Amino acid sequence: MSWRTLLLIATCAPLASCSAVRLGYDNADTALRFMVAGYLDLDAEQSEAFRQRLVQFHRWHRHNELPAYAALMRSASERAARGITAEDVAWGLANMRARYRTFAARAAEDAAPVLATLAPEQIAGLENRFAEKNEKFAEEFLAGDADKRRRAQLNRMLERFRDFAGDLTPDQEARIGSFALAHEDHVALRFEDRRGWQRQVIAALKRRDPPQELGRTLAETFSRPELRRSEAFIREDRRWDEDLGRLIVDLDRSMSPAQRARVVGRLSDYASDFAALAGTKKEAA
């Protein structure tokens, strides 16, 4: 069973079901424009320039990244069918992060010519929007009653596992709960890291660097996050990886045939969807 592939799926296709992947991806450019509009108040010229850059990015992603996603899902399905090892977990996490960093770095480089045109008031608006989103996240997952906060974090984790593997046994839920409790501070660490890259982005925009230099700076922000992370963060993140690996291998051994069949089937379906999207849809215009 490839429990950790939940994380990869969350990066590659954050959708409720395999049948939604193709529809969601085909409309991703529109969804992304709406998302950007929630953070940036672009004028008409900037909006059109961004639309054109997004078309370019979507074309690159379809031709270069989707085949890689399909290959990863096929390999994950094969690994899930035969049983997961600690090496498989390390493979999954490494590939997930590599694909995300490639995605984010390319997106930053493609967006840089538009971002370089932002006026000071637009940058200030982005900074304020980051702050609003961060405040909302902190209120939901980091503030308030400690027990309530732990339950919310655990429920979110359990939902992800159930979505992929189906119903969990009480013992499986307890094992996941123990992991979540042992790493309850990980959410706060990740939150601080998110605020760290946001500060880097805002600082780069305020320097008013030329587009090419801005693109390189933003790409490095996402492709080399270790440069901004403290030793304490890196140490705790490594501990999270190691404990997650042990959890997944442990859960794999407790899996029922029905759970394994569900996970293998989901991964295989994702592989088929990614392969089809890579080769069938007309390029955006």
N, C-alpha and C positions, 0 to 999 in steps of 0.2 A: 504493500500500500504506500502511495506517495503522499503522505500527509503534508510534507513541507511544500509540495507543489501548489498547495493553496496560495502560498505567498507569490509564486511565480504567476499563477493565474490572475491574482489580484493586480499584478503589474501589467500583464499582457492583455487581459480582457476582463475588466471589472464588471461583469454582467451576471445576471441571475442564472442563466442557463446557456447551454451550448447553442441552442436554437436561436438565441438572441445575439450571438457573436457577430454573425454576418450582417444583420440589420444594424447593429450598433456601430460596427466598423464602417459600413458604407455611409453612415451619417455622422461619423466622428468629426469631420471638418466643421459642420454646423454646430455640433455640441461644443467643440473647442472655442469657436468664435463667441458663443454665449458665455462660456466660462471666462474667457479673457475679458469680455465686456463687464463681468462682475468685479474685475480688479482694476481695469484700466479704462479711463474715459478718453477713447481715441477720437480724433476728428475724422472727417470723411476721407481725407487723403491717406491718413495713417491706417484707417480701417481697410481701405482697398489694398494698400501695400501689404498689410498683414494677411489679407485673404489670399493674395498671390503667393506670399511666402508659405502659407499653410498648404496650398496646393502642391508646391514644390516638396515640402516636407512629407506630405501624405504619399506622394509618388515614390520618394526615397524609401519610406517605411514599408510600403507594399512590396517593393522589389527586393529590398535588402533584409528587413527585419522579419517579415512574416514567414519566409522560408525557414529562418532560424528558429522561430517560435514553433513551427510545425515539427521540425527535427527534434527539438527539445521535448515536445509533448509525446512524440513517438517513443523516444528513449525513456521518458518517464513512465509511460504505459508499460513498456517491457520490464523495467525495473520493478514496477508495482506488482506485476504478475508473478515475478519470481521471489519477491520478498525484499524488503529494504534493509540495507546495511548502513553503518555509520558513514562509509565512503559515499554512498548514494546521497545521504543528507548533505554532506559537504559539497558534492557535485551540484545538487539542486540550489543551494544557497549561493554558491559562487556564480552559477549561470544566471540566476535571477538578478543578482546585483550587476553582473556584467551587462546584461541586456538593458536594465534600467538606466545604467550610467551612459551607455551608448545612445539610448533614446533621448535622455535629458540633455546630454551634451550637444547632440545634433540639433535638437529643438532650440536650444539657446543660441547656437551659431546662426541658424536660419532666421530667428526672430531679431537678432542684433541690429540689422539695418533699420528696423522699425523702432526698436527700443532706443536707439541712439538719437532719435528725433524727439523724444519726450521732453516736454517743457517742464520747468521746475514744479509747477502746480500739479502736473500729471504724476510726477514722481512722488510728490507729497501725498497725493491721493492713493497711490499704490501702497505707500508706507502705512497710511492710516487703515487701508483695507487689510493689510497683513495683521495689524494690531487688533482689529475687530475680530478677525477669524481666530487669532491666537487666544483672545479672551474667551471666545465662545468655547473653544476646545478645552481650555483650562477649567472652565466652569463645569463642563460635562465630565471630564475624565480625571482631573487633578485636584479639584477643590471639594469642599463639603465633607460629609461624614465618611470616614475611612472605610467602614464596612460597605456602605452603599457604593463607594467608588470601586472597591474590589469586586463587588458583584457585577457592576457594569462592565468592567474590563474582562472578567471571566465569561460573562454572557456573550460578549462580542467574540471572544475566542471560540467558545463552544459553537456558536452559530456558524462560524466559518468551517469548522470541522464537520458539523452536521450537514451543511450544504453540500459538502463534497462526498462524505462517506455514509450519509443516512443516519439513522438512529444510533446513538451511542449507548453502551452498557453503563450501569452505575459505576463499575470499576474504571472504565475508560474515562468517564467524566471526572472521577476523583483524581486520576493521574494527571489529567489536564489542569485540574484545579490546583494541585500541588505545585505544578510548574508555574502557573500564573502567580501564585502566592509568593513563590521564591524569587520571582522577577517582577514584582509589582512596581519597582522603581524604574524599570526599563522604559515605561511609557513616558516618564518625566525626562529621562535621558534623551529619548528620541525627540521629544518636544523641544528641548533646549537646542538640539542639533538643527531642527527645522528653523528655529529662530536665528540660529547662527548663519545658515545659508541665506536667509532673508536679509540679514544685515549686510552680508557680502554683496548681494544683488543690488540693494539700495545704494551702497557705497560706490559700486562700479558705475551705476547710472549717474550718480551725482558728479563723478569725475569728468563726465562728458567726453569719454574716450572715443576715438574714431570707431566706426562699426566693426572693422576687422579685429581690432584690439579688444573691443568690448566683447565680441563673440568668443575670442580665446579665453578671456577672463571668466565669463559666465560658464563656458564649457568646462573649465577646470574646476569651478565651484562644485559641479555635479559629478565629474569624472574622477576627481581626486579629493573626496571628502575628508580623508585622513589628515590632510594638511591643516584643517581647522579644528580637528577633534583633539581633546585632551587625552593624556595617557589613561586617566581614570575611565573615560568613556570607552576607549578602545579595549581596555581590560574587561569592563563589564559587558561590552558587546560580544567579546570573544567567549565569555562565560555563558552568555545567553545562547550563542550558537552551539556550544558544546552540550549544554543541558537540553536544548531542543533536539539535538541529534539523538541523545539517549532516550528522550521521551518518544520520539517517532519510532525508533527501533523497538522500544517496549510496546508501543501501541500496535505496531505491525504484527507482533507475535500474538497479540490478543484478538486480532481481527477475525471476523466470521467470513465464510465464503461469500455471503451476500455483500458484505461491506467491500471485500476485495474486488468482486466483480463490478460493483458500482464505480469504484475509483478507477479501475482499469478502463471501463467503458467511457467514463467522463473524459479521461485523458486522451483516449483514442478519438473521441468525437471532436475535442478541441484541435487535435492534430489535423483532422480532416478539414475542419472549418478554416484553420489558418492556411492550409495548403490551397484550398479552393479560393480564398480571398486573394492569395498571392498571384493566382494565375487567371482569374475569370473576370474580375470587374474592370470595366473601362476606366481609364485614368480620368481624374477629375479635370474639369475644364473651367 
